[in-house]
Amino acid sequence: MVLDVVNQMNERVDQVTLDERLFGGPVNPHVLHATVVMQRAGQRQGTHQTKGRSDVSGGGKKPWKQKGTGRARAGSTRSPLWRHGGTVFGPHPRDYGFTLPRKVRAAALRSSLAAHAQAGRITVVQGIELEKPSTKAMAAVLKALGAEGRVLVVLPGRDEMLDRAARNLPGVHLLPVRGINVYDLLAADRVVFTREALGRLQEVLAP
């Protein structure tokens, strides 16, 4: 698969060949779903907490004697059966994260890249350079490139100026090559690679 390399004004300057091992394979919905579930589970805070009968205050004294009152036996006013009592089997802090096999994660990343490539939703730009961290300038560049909706811009590394220029643009997300992931790829309507970032991605994932 051959794509045009364009400049910031969307003028063709060169061509680049996409590695078939990354962008030409089949799309596997099962591994995509499993990987997204894994990523979302790892992002859960898991800080929920409820109090059991031993955690709520009060209830230290037996409400009434065991026998002879005609009432049901009770040992504490903080029983889960009582008002203001403890919660039975309530949630407690936990880690929801789990890990899929490395080969499954790699297959999911290849599938997400292939899905964008086959749908024609990948743009390769020679580079993105701004004179200052201007949101207006960054928006103009993306508009010229035809990147609308939810846009994922993949850069060779962290770029403070571009981060500052794009952070107030709704739906625009910047990632370094090392941070590329299945969830952000699938959430994007358009993926914009710089030429250097695309080269590094193919070197790392398809050596």
Buried (B, 14 or more C-beta within 10 A) or exposed (E): BEBEBBBBEBEEEEEBEBBEEBBBBEBBEEBBEBBBEBBEEEEEEEEEEEBBBEEBEEBEEEBEEEEEEEEEEBEBBBBBEBEEBBBEEEEEEEEEEEEBEEEBBBBBBBBBBBBBBBEEBBBBBBEBEBEEBBBEBBBBBBEBBEBEEBBBBBBBEEBEBBEBBBEEBEBBBBBBBEEBBBBBBBEBBBBBBBBBBBBBBBEEBEE
